[in-house]
Amino acid sequence: MALRAVGTTYPNPPVGAIIVKNGTILSRGWTQPGGTPHAEIHAINQIKNKKNIEGAHLYCTLEPCSHYGKTSPCVNKIIELKFSKVIISQLDKNPLVKSKSVKKLRTAGIKVVIKNFGEQVKILNKVFFDSLIDNKPLITLKIASTADGKIATNSHQSKWITNSISRMVGHKFRSLNECMIIGTDTIRKDNPLLDCRLDGLNNRSPDLFVLDRKLTLRKNLKIFSIKNRKIYIFYSDKVKKKIFKLKNIKYIKINEVNNLLNMKSVIKEISKLKYTRILVEGGAKLSASLLNNDLIDEIVWFRASKIMGSDGINAISNLRIDNIDNLKKFKLISTKTLDNDQLSVYKKN
Ligand SMILES: NC(=O)c1ccc[n+]([C@@H]2O[C@H](COP(=O)([O-])OP(=O)(O)OC[C@H]3O[C@@H](n4cnc5c(N)ncnc54)[C@H](OP(=O)(O)O)[C@@H]3O)[C@@H](O)[C@H]2O)c1
């Protein structure tokens, strides 16, 4: 249930909930878009006759909330509807909630059990805790390359290196992330929309963060025609230029390091806006910049069974590594064959 909500719930975590009575599932819920209602309330809302809930058990992937935010505390509803037992996979690390809800439920006479539902739930919750406590959103780098690691020809042709199945899975990754970062050159060369074009998931296109250090992007580019997603433009604090105003576009000043926008400051700004999952689709310089700052948490790498040769553009530009001990190390998590392409998923070691 929680997995259904991934990519849609920020600034809240994706949570799943199931209501069970006498061995029968009465209802299931997951955090709704924008984070409201929470999973428990979504599950409760599915049950017409609330009296049936008395004595039921509630399973939650995360401790229910006990504070007032956009919604009133879920524990109040759980107590009011007389659940007899709540089974929680993990306590919330949010200081506003941590163990407080469990205490409140127990004081109200409801039995509470903390029971680990498994690694998948832990990983989901960790993404939320990392962004809440350490201001570190999960950053996924997506690359679509030839077998020899080239992402475009030297004349910047990149459509299409990988096959239609890879591209479809690529769009799924867009739907699982709340926002994307994109380099100026990719915007200029490809003029992309960076939306999710899967049937039924069209409303899950991520918000965009564009690196436009010198504010040189032309306003007739496709991204400037987007109306229903938030767009942020990062530009250098050295630039003194008039900014043009569009309703959904915001500008954020960033300091420079070696004639590039400071990547650590960029991520800090994104985290201040409470995004928890960022997808990066290149280009080569942006990917290198993030790797150089050790900011990439996972890589999803689609490789076509095609060769381009050394005149193509490398997936990742110069990392200035001259000692083998300094290679950027990742752990191979899975590989999948997608017709004649291969998808490898790596996690930071
Ligand atoms: N197959 C794929 O998966 C894929 C995906 C994306 C792109 N591509 C291809 O990649 C090519 C573009 O890649 P690229 O490497 O030339 O450019 P890029 O990474 O898209 O953009 C780099 C530019 O962004 C600006 N920038 C500002 N701060 C930066 C920072 N901290 N780190 C990196 N860049 C920063 C710089 O321009 P300023 O000097 O103007 O600030 C820099 O030259 C295109 O041909 C595109 O088709 C392929």
The ligand as a Gaussian input file, in Angstrom:
#p B3LYP/6-31G(d) Opt

LIG

0 1
 N       20.840000       9.729000     -22.925000
 C       20.638000      10.355000     -21.783000
 O       20.317000       9.731000     -20.769000
 C       20.786000      11.830000     -21.713000
 C       20.220000      12.534000     -20.645000
 C       20.414000      13.898000     -20.572000
 C       21.179000      14.542000     -21.523000
 N       21.697000      13.851000     -22.555000
 C       22.530000      14.545000     -23.570000
 O       23.592000      15.201000     -22.874000
 C       23.993000      16.342000     -23.617000
 C       24.143000      17.523000     -22.667000
 O       25.027000      17.190000     -21.622000
 P       26.122000      18.189000     -21.119000
 O       27.056000      17.454000     -20.248000
 O       26.671000      18.866000     -22.324000
 O       25.342000      19.319000     -20.315000
 P       24.386000      19.341000     -19.017000
 O       24.975000      18.522000     -17.918000
 O       22.995000      19.102000     -19.435000
 O       24.475000      20.884000     -18.624000
 C       25.689000      21.382000     -18.143000
 C       25.625000      22.871000     -18.039000
 O       24.801000      23.248000     -16.923000
 C       25.367000      24.409000     -16.319000
 N       25.717000      24.143000     -14.909000
 C       25.598000      25.071000     -13.936000
 N       26.002000      24.582000     -12.777000
 C       26.384000      23.313000     -12.995000
 C       26.907000      22.322000     -12.139000
 N       27.102000      22.500000     -10.837000
 N       27.227000      21.136000     -12.675000
 C       27.019000      20.902000     -13.998000
 N       26.528000      21.827000     -14.860000
 C       26.198000      23.019000     -14.340000
 C       26.631000      24.739000     -17.093000
 O       26.276000      25.678000     -18.100000
 P       26.565000      27.251000     -17.846000
 O       28.030000      27.433000     -18.007000
 O       25.710000      27.935000     -18.869000
 O       26.177000      27.532000     -16.448000
 C       26.995000      23.437000     -17.747000
 O       27.747000      23.585000     -18.927000
 C       22.916000      16.583000     -24.662000
 O       23.411000      16.223000     -25.923000
 C       21.799000      15.628000     -24.265000
 O       21.121000      15.115000     -25.397000
 C       21.510000      12.530000     -22.695000

